[in-house]
Amino acid sequence: MSEQIKDANELARASAAPVATAPEPPAGPANPILVADYLVAGYLPGVNILNGCNLTVGEGELVGIIGPNGAGKSTLLKSLFGLVNVRSGTVTLGGEDITNMKANHLVARGVGFVPQNNNVFPSLTIEENMRMGVFLKPQLFEERWEYVVDVFPKLADRRNQRAGQLSGGERQMVAMGRALMMRPSVLLLDEPSAGLSPALQDEAFIRTRMINKTGVSIIMVEQNARRCLQICDRGYVLDQGKDAHVGPGRELLNDPKVIGLYLGTLATDVENESKSRRRLK
Ligand SMILES: Nc1ncnc2c1ncn2[C@@H]1O[C@H](COP(=O)(O)OP(=O)(O)OP(=O)(O)O)[C@@H](O)[C@H]1O
């Protein structure tokens, strides 16, 4: 057999042989809009809270972030919004590098952020809060006000009431409404259901989905992990500053590792709570 034919035979055998391949990473969104790539970030010198964290949100996607206390969920949102210094890694918006860009520039580029606390101006009325939201482009006020009160009709009824006099749920509506005034393409929500009664939590999730359905991409950090995974398109489980598990919300809900580590605890908590309620009766 000639050398050439031997080589050709070896090549054919090699290409027919099964090749060991790494498992496919979970499919990301078709049209990524905001991408965080291997972020390392923290508050104090030498102490990293994010340790190589990745996150992608696609156009029109609702992404949920869950994880144990102190995992770095809020820090991740703040890093995306220029409020915590990113030490390495990149954040891109529509393909453009926005790493460590200041929050006011990000708002002008279509990123909105609703922090968990102190998220309204208490001495201003609802309308004045909304005007603050659009101070970079006051000409947008009327059009955006119509959009916001379509999502939160209660705000129209209370237009002249001071935000400080509102309930927790109503204040949350004002905070989300204000962030929506600048017509964001991406909205970052830090625990929109925190401190609300179960009925109001449900309402917050429904409104969040409604906003998302109008075309706004949303990244939502949530303590109510089950409810969050039920409504989001994809979820991230953060652990020790890294994206430990990623996948469609409903897949994560049924993933034994996620149930064991993060959701199991919550289910037991719920069970214990109802047991102790029964004992009290
Ligand atoms: N301003 C800050 N200065 C120093 N350390 C901070 C600051 N804010 C948060 N941390 C620390 O960063 C870590 C992660 O906090 P972070 O709030 O991001 O976690 P989380 O996952 O959102 O937790 P939780 O679910 O309890 O809100 C914690 O150890 C926290 O103490």
The ligand as an ORCA input file, in Angstrom:
! r2SCAN-3c Opt
* xyz 0 1
  N     -21.258     48.716     50.656
  C     -20.630     47.575     50.979
  N     -19.396     47.622     51.537
  C     -18.729     46.474     51.852
  N     -19.246     45.231     51.668
  C     -20.483     45.140     51.144
  C     -21.226     46.301     50.772
  N     -22.413     45.899     50.261
  C     -22.407     44.546     50.314
  N     -21.252     44.087     50.836
  C     -20.878     42.682     51.033
  O     -20.917     42.010     49.789
  C     -21.398     40.687     49.955
  C     -22.508     40.411     48.969
  O     -23.587     41.283     49.254
  P     -24.830     41.408     48.294
  O     -25.755     42.396     48.908
  O     -24.387     41.625     46.904
  O     -25.423     39.924     48.383
  P     -26.853     39.394     47.971
  O     -26.638     38.114     47.273
  O     -27.617     40.449     47.252
  O     -27.450     39.112     49.412
  P     -28.936     39.299     50.016
  O     -29.764     38.227     49.380
  O     -28.720     39.072     51.474
  O     -29.389     40.689     49.678
  C     -21.812     40.547     51.415
  O     -20.798     39.863     52.096
  C     -21.915     41.969     51.885
  O     -21.588     42.090     53.253
*
